[in-house]
């Protein structure tokens, strides 16, 4: 299963250190598939989106992904990819960037010819081969149709996918320099949110989050004194404020960390896929 991570302190800029492949212990390394790519997206001081991403096709790539990456931003999106659609390439590695927004996805969506037909001229936004980037292109197209309303565009795109395409899972994180959105859909994979107070649970600790399976690790000393909201595929520390998003729940974190949540897609996909429906490689990517 791909690992999603989003963090916002907007409008405050914070500095964070990411290890996108914190070395797993020997048991984890033996019992879980190795990742196929890592990526980190953030916004520079001018508010422009920046992305560092690479496939993992050799030991040197793996070694690079385990090195510390220090970045400053208002919002961050990190992703560890277990490939289900598309080759191992930078173009197929998350997060993706379109029209100044960052996007990462966990799941499988089929019916790509139908999705391409729906995209029309917006298919030109897609540089790689993945279902994920096509989903992002549809969201981008629908945001444009909604006169720039990101929430409305995201909901419209995902409802169309749920009604018209075979879907296994559509968990996603989308970010601008000022806002963060997260969707869990349907109930196949978990997605958690943490509204983190300054200093965390104890009130005097910087953020130090680590995936239980040894993948993403994040440290941010600025958050010893500042609040933030974190979204992740799993609980990443002992803070009791973590909660799972409900199936179909869309979370929007606005500037100054105002959180709005609603069940945006109440019904399951019309064409719900199961692991048995997936190609063996796709199925392995969803349980890694």
Buried (B, 14 or more C-beta within 10 A) or exposed (E): BBBBBBBBBBEBBBEBBBBBBBEBEEEBEEEBEEBBBBBBBBBEEEEEBEBBBBBBEEEEBBEBBBEEBEBBBBBBBBBBBBBBBBEBBEBBBBBBBBEEBBBBBBBBBBBBEEBBEBBEEBBEBBBBBBBBBBBBBBBBBBBEEBEEBBBBBBBBBBBBBBEBBBBBBBBBBBBBBBBBBBBBBBEBBBBBBBBBBBBBBEEEBBBBBBBEBBBBBBBBBBBBEBBBBBBBBBBBBEBEEBEBBBBBBBBBBBBEBEEEBBEBBEEBBEBBBEBEBBEEEBBBBBEB
